[in-house]
Amino acid sequence: NSKEYSEWRKKVFERDDYTCKMCGKKGGNLNAHHIKSFKKYPELRLKLSNGLTLCEECHKKIHKEIGRGK
């Protein structure tokens, strides 16, 4: 919840025009998803290129797939 992380989220949303990159839904409850794991790649946590805007539903789907090894 750092200032840097908040800025990263904002920049991801702005770049993606507040639109889910999976389903195309605009606005609503959005998540800034780390393409490469937040935990495994600390050096990429605040890289704009490592972020993706997802709606809550798509964010849950992508984490279920990751959990299944897809």
N, C-alpha and C positions, 0 to 999 in steps of 0.2 A: 504493500500500500504506500510505496514511496512516491514522492513527487515525480521522479523520473519514470516510474512505472505508469503513473496516471497520464503523463505526457505521451508515452509510447502508445497507450490505448487510444487516446484521442487522435493521434496521428494515423493509426491503423484505420480507425473509423472514418476519418476525413478522406484518406486515400481511397478507401473502398466506397465512398459516397454513402456511408451508413446503410450498406446493402449486403446481405448474406451472400457470400461467394459460392455457396453450394446451391441454394434454392432460389436466390434472387429476391427474397423478401426484403423490402426496404423499411427501416425503422423498427420500432418495437424494442423488445429486450434483446440486446446484442451482446455478444461476447467477443473479446479479442483473443483468438486462439493462437498459441505458439505452434508453428509448424514442426520445428524441432523442439523436443521436450525442454520445458522450463528447468526441470531438475537435472537432466543429463547434459545440457548445453548452457551453463550459466553465462558463458561469454556471448551468447546470442540473445539473451533475455530482452535486451532493449534495442535490438536491430529491427528496424522497420520491415526489412525483407523477410523476417522470421514471424511476421504477424499476418493474421487472416481474420476478417470479420465474418462471424457466423451468428445466425439466430440461435436462440436457446435450444430449439429442437434439433437443428443440425449439429450443434456443438455436442449434445448428448449422443447423437448417432455416431459421430466421428470417434468419440471416446469409447463407445461400445465396440466399434470395429478395431480400434487400437488394442483394447483389452482382449480381443479374440485373435490378435496377431495378424490382422489384415493390413 
